[in-house]
Amino acid sequence: MNKLLYIFVFLCSTLGMAQTKIAVATDTHSVFIGDIINVDLYVQSTQSLIWPDLEKLIAPVEIQAYGKIDTSKLENTSLYRLRIAVQSFDTGRFVLPRFPFSSLQGDTFFSDSIAISFLAVPLDTTNAIFDIKQPREVPFNFAEAKPYIWSTFGLLLLLVLIYFLVKRFSNKKEESITEIILIPCEIEAKEALEKLQTQEYLQKGAIKTHYVELTEILRHYFDREFEIDTLESTTDETINLLKAAQLDKDLIAKIEGLLVEADLVKFAKSTPDARTSSNYMSQSYMIVENCHAMKTEVSDV
């Protein structure tokens, strides 16, 4: 009841404000270890937001189930609701931190922190405790062991036979050295982009799959071209690594715009129109060409 009242007050107090408001609530504050606590996130905003990595923020508490983001619209304000089920197999009191939500305008909005507890399961001291019984000695029975003895003997005989057969009929062959031809990273990236286009994910409505594979192709190219590690990095971390590689500012801005749009598709369920997606696809080829050209110029200096 207190949770519902809190959410009702939160929504009513922000209906008339063109701001971003974030609320977090749980269905309970303490459970036994291994049990589930449902955590609800309520977000109201007039801006497009990038959601945080919740699983990383609440560690060592684990996310057992990750629900879908429910979205509704009220005039120019978007309302989001997400439920996650968390659990822990360690006892203690844990504080879920303030969750940061970033906007495309560079603003960051935080939720409130909230404390939860996982309690040890109480022992039942009403049951009587009995002494541990000593193991009983069982006499050796040859009849029961005979199948195992014959099986072991037969296995040894088979291994000896295989050894002599292999030694007799095997011919020594020269080890062949397989030459591995490494495709240049810019050619590999262009071929991967062409293959992505043939998948026609956008025409099939699989927009998220298209942007996931597109960003993986570009990140893999960046890693090979500039000898960095971006596959597991956030967008901000990737941009900082590219800045350290001394890329042109305009080129970095285009890369950042593409990666941010992909984040919105993957985490905020944004659905860019076909023209926008086609432009980003064309930009991807240009990004690969310009990055390779700049890397070549730096290498020649």
C-alpha positions as CSV (number, residue, x, y, z in Angstrom):
1,M,0.0,0.0,0.0
2,N,2.9,2.4,0.9
3,K,4.6,1.6,-2.4
4,L,1.4,2.4,-4.5
5,L,0.9,5.6,-2.6
6,Y,4.5,6.6,-3.2
7,I,4.2,6.0,-6.9
8,F,0.8,7.8,-7.1
9,V,2.3,10.9,-5.4
10,F,5.3,10.7,-7.7
11,L,3.3,10.7,-10.9
12,C,0.8,13.3,-9.8
13,S,3.5,15.7,-8.7
14,T,5.2,15.6,-12.1
15,L,2.4,15.6,-14.6
16,G,2.5,19.3,-15.3
17,M,6.3,19.6,-15.3
18,A,8.5,19.3,-18.5
19,Q,11.2,17.5,-16.5
20,T,12.7,14.1,-15.9
21,K,11.6,12.3,-12.8
22,I,12.7,8.9,-11.6
23,A,11.3,6.7,-8.8
24,V,12.3,3.3,-7.5
25,A,10.3,1.1,-5.2
26,T,10.4,-2.5,-3.9
27,D,7.7,-4.9,-3.0
28,T,9.5,-5.7,0.3
29,H,12.7,-4.6,2.0
30,S,13.9,-7.9,3.5
31,V,13.7,-11.6,2.5
32,F,15.6,-14.8,3.2
33,I,18.7,-15.6,1.2
34,G,17.8,-17.0,-2.2
35,D,14.3,-15.4,-2.2
36,I,13.3,-12.7,-4.7
37,I,12.7,-8.9,-4.2
38,N,10.9,-7.1,-7.0
39,V,12.4,-3.7,-7.8
40,D,10.2,-1.3,-9.9
41,L,11.7,1.7,-11.8
42,Y,9.4,4.5,-12.9
43,V,10.7,7.1,-15.3
44,Q,8.9,10.2,-16.6
45,S,10.7,12.4,-19.1
46,T,10.2,14.7,-22.1
47,Q,13.7,13.7,-23.3
48,S,15.2,10.5,-24.8
49,L,17.2,8.8,-22.1
50,I,20.0,6.2,-22.1
51,W,19.3,3.6,-19.4
52,P,22.2,2.5,-17.1
53,D,23.7,-1.0,-16.8
54,L,21.6,-2.1,-13.8
55,E,23.3,-5.5,-13.4
56,K,26.7,-3.9,-13.0
57,L,25.5,-1.2,-10.7
58,I,23.7,-3.4,-8.1
59,A,26.5,-6.1,-7.9
60,P,27.0,-8.2,-5.7
61,V,23.2,-8.5,-5.7
62,E,22.1,-10.5,-8.8
63,I,19.3,-9.9,-11.3
64,Q,17.3,-13.1,-11.5
65,A,14.7,-11.8,-14.0
66,Y,14.7,-8.7,-16.3
67,G,11.3,-7.6,-17.4
68,K,10.3,-5.6,-20.4
69,I,10.2,-1.8,-20.4
70,D,6.5,-0.7,-20.4
71,T,6.1,2.6,-22.3
72,S,3.2,5.0,-22.4
73,K,2.7,8.5,-23.7
74,L,1.0,11.5,-22.1
75,E,1.0,14.5,-24.3
76,N,4.8,15.2,-24.9
77,T,5.8,13.2,-21.8
78,S,6.9,9.5,-22.0
79,L,6.3,7.2,-19.0
80,Y,8.4,4.1,-18.6
81,R,8.1,1.2,-16.1
82,L,10.6,-1.6,-15.6
83,R,10.5,-4.4,-13.1
84,I,13.6,-6.5,-12.2
85,A,13.7,-9.4,-9.8
86,V,16.9,-9.4,-7.6
87,Q,18.2,-12.0,-5.2
88,S,21.4,-12.8,-3.2
89,F,22.9,-15.9,-1.7
90,D,24.9,-13.8,0.9
91,T,23.3,-12.5,4.0
92,G,23.5,-8.8,4.9
93,R,22.1,-5.3,4.1
94,F,22.7,-4.0,0.6
95,V,22.1,-0.5,-0.7
96,L,21.0,-0.3,-4.3
97,P,22.7,2.9,-5.6
98,R,21.3,5.9,-7.3
99,F,20.7,4.9,-10.9
100,P,22.0,7.4,-13.5
101,F,19.9,8.2,-16.7
102,S,21.7,10.2,-19.3
103,S,20.0,12.4,-21.9
104,L,21.3,13.3,-25.4
105,Q,21.6,16.9,-24.2
106,G,24.3,15.8,-21.7
107,D,22.2,15.9,-18.6
108,T,22.2,13.1,-16.0
109,F,19.3,12.3,-13.8
110,F,19.4,10.0,-10.7
111,S,17.0,7.9,-8.8
112,D,17.0,7.6,-5.1
113,S,19.0,4.8,-3.5
114,I,17.2,2.1,-1.6
115,A,18.2,-0.5,1.0
116,I,17.3,-4.2,1.0
117,S,18.3,-7.0,3.3
118,F,18.8,-10.8,2.9
119,L,18.4,-12.7,6.1
120,A,19.7,-16.1,7.1
121,V,17.2,-19.0,7.3
122,P,16.6,-19.7,11.0
123,L,17.5,-23.2,12.2
124,D,14.8,-25.5,13.6
125,T,16.1,-26.4,17.1
126,T,13.0,-28.4,18.0
127,N,14.2,-31.6,16.3
128,A,16.3,-34.0,18.3
129,I,19.9,-34.5,17.3
130,F,21.1,-38.1,16.9
131,D,24.7,-39.5,16.9
132,I,26.2,-40.2,13.5
133,K,26.2,-44.0,12.8
134,Q,29.5,-45.6,12.0
135,P,29.9,-47.2,8.6
136,R,29.2,-50.9,8.5
137,E,31.9,-53.3,7.3
138,V,30.9,-55.4,4.3
139,P,32.9,-58.6,3.6
140,F,34.6,-59.0,0.2
141,N,32.5,-61.0,-2.2
142,F,34.5,-62.3,-5.2
143,A,31.4,-63.3,-7.1
144,E,30.2,-59.6,-7.1
145,A,33.7,-58.3,-8.0
146,K,34.3,-60.9,-10.9
147,P,32.5,-58.8,-13.6
148,Y,34.6,-55.7,-12.8
149,I,37.8,-57.8,-12.8
150,W,37.1,-59.3,-16.2
151,S,36.0,-55.9,-17.6
152,T,39.3,-54.3,-16.5
153,F,41.3,-57.2,-17.9
154,G,39.5,-56.9,-21.3
155,L,40.0,-53.1,-21.4
156,L,43.8,-53.5,-20.8
157,L,44.0,-56.1,-23.5
158,L,42.1,-53.9,-26.0
159,L,44.4,-50.9,-25.2
160,V,47.5,-53.1,-25.8
161,L,46.1,-54.3,-29.2
162,I,45.3,-50.8,-30.3
163,Y,48.8,-49.6,-29.4
164,F,50.5,-52.3,-31.5
165,L,48.2,-51.8,-34.5
166,V,48.7,-48.0,-34.5
167,K,52.5,-48.5,-34.1
168,R,52.6,-51.0,-37.0
169,F,50.4,-49.3,-39.6
170,S,50.9,-45.6,-38.9
171,N,53.1,-43.7,-41.4
172,K,55.0,-40.7,-40.5
173,K,53.7,-37.7,-42.3
174,E,55.3,-34.4,-42.6
175,E,53.3,-31.8,-40.7
176,S,51.6,-29.5,-43.1
177,I,51.8,-25.8,-42.2
178,T,48.5,-24.0,-43.0
179,E,49.0,-20.5,-44.2
180,I,46.6,-18.1,-42.6
181,I,45.8,-15.1,-44.8
182,L,44.8,-12.2,-42.6
183,I,42.3,-10.0,-44.4
184,P,43.0,-6.2,-43.9
185,C,40.6,-4.8,-41.3
186,E,39.1,-2.2,-43.6
187,I,38.2,-4.8,-46.2
188,E,36.9,-7.2,-43.6
189,A,34.6,-4.4,-42.2
190,K,33.3,-3.4,-45.7
191,E,32.5,-7.1,-46.5
192,A,30.7,-7.4,-43.1
193,L,28.6,-4.3,-43.8
194,E,27.7,-5.6,-47.2
195,K,26.6,-8.9,-45.7
196,L,24.6,-7.0,-43.1
197,Q,22.7,-5.2,-45.9
198,T,21.9,-8.5,-47.6
199,Q,20.2,-9.7,-44.3
200,E,17.5,-7.0,-44.8
201,Y,16.8,-6.7,-41.1
202,L,15.3,-3.3,-41.5
203,Q,12.8,-4.5,-44.1
204,K,11.9,-7.4,-41.8
205,G,11.3,-5.1,-38.8
206,A,14.3,-6.4,-36.9
207,I,15.6,-2.9,-36.2
208,K,17.4,-3.8,-32.9
209,T,19.2,-6.8,-34.5
210,H,20.4,-4.5,-37.4
211,Y,21.8,-1.9,-35.0
212,V,23.4,-4.5,-32.7
213,E,25.3,-6.2,-35.6
214,L,26.1,-2.8,-37.2
215,T,27.8,-1.5,-34.0
216,E,29.6,-4.9,-33.5
217,I,31.1,-4.6,-37.0
218,L,32.3,-1.0,-36.3
219,R,33.7,-1.8,-32.9
220,H,35.6,-4.9,-34.2
221,Y,37.0,-2.7,-37.0
222,F,38.1,0.0,-34.4
223,D,39.8,-2.7,-32.3
224,R,41.8,-4.0,-35.3
225,E,42.6,-0.7,-36.9
226,F,43.7,1.2,-33.7
227,E,44.6,-1.7,-31.5
228,I,42.1,-0.8,-28.8
229,D,39.3,-2.8,-27.0
230,T,35.8,-1.4,-27.5
231,L,33.6,-4.5,-27.8
232,E,32.8,-4.5,-24.1
233,S,33.1,-0.7,-23.7
234,T,30.3,1.8,-23.3
235,T,29.7,4.5,-26.0
236,D,31.5,7.2,-23.9
237,E,34.5,4.8,-23.3
238,T,34.7,4.0,-27.0
239,I,34.7,7.7,-28.0
240,N,37.4,8.5,-25.4
241,L,39.6,5.6,-26.9
242,L,39.0,7.0,-30.5
243,K,39.9,10.5,-29.3
244,A,43.2,9.1,-27.9
245,A,43.8,7.6,-31.3
246,Q,43.9,11.2,-32.7
247,L,40.9,10.9,-35.0
248,D,39.4,14.0,-36.6
249,K,36.7,15.7,-34.4
250,D,34.1,15.7,-37.2
251,L,34.6,12.0,-37.7
252,I,34.3,11.3,-34.0
253,A,31.1,13.3,-33.9
254,K,29.6,11.1,-36.6
255,I,30.7,7.9,-34.9
256,E,29.3,9.2,-31.6
257,G,25.9,10.0,-33.2
258,L,25.6,6.5,-34.7
259,L,26.6,4.8,-31.4
260,V,24.1,6.9,-29.4
261,E,21.3,6.1,-31.9
262,A,22.1,2.4,-31.6
263,D,22.0,2.7,-27.7
264,L,18.5,4.2,-28.0
265,V,17.4,1.4,-30.2
266,K,18.9,-1.3,-27.9
267,F,18.0,0.0,-24.5
268,A,15.2,2.5,-24.9
269,K,13.3,0.8,-27.8
270,S,13.7,3.7,-30.1
271,T,12.5,3.0,-33.7
272,P,14.3,5.3,-36.2
273,D,12.7,5.6,-39.6
274,A,14.0,3.8,-42.7
275,R,15.7,6.9,-44.1
276,T,17.6,7.5,-40.9
277,S,18.8,3.9,-40.7
278,S,19.8,4.0,-44.4
279,N,21.9,7.2,-43.7
280,Y,23.6,5.5,-40.8
281,M,24.4,2.5,-43.0
282,S,26.0,4.8,-45.6
283,Q,27.9,6.7,-42.9
284,S,29.3,3.3,-41.7
285,Y,31.1,2.8,-45.0
286,M,32.4,6.4,-44.9
287,I,33.6,5.9,-41.3
288,V,35.6,2.9,-42.2
289,E,37.2,4.6,-45.2
290,N,38.1,7.8,-43.3
291,C,39.4,6.0,-40.3
292,H,41.7,3.9,-42.4
293,A,42.9,6.9,-44.4
294,M,43.7,8.8,-41.2
295,K,45.5,5.8,-39.7
296,T,47.6,5.5,-42.9
297,E,48.5,9.2,-42.8
298,V,49.6,8.9,-39.2
299,S,51.7,5.8,-40.0
300,D,53.4,7.5,-42.9
301,V,54.5,10.6,-40.8
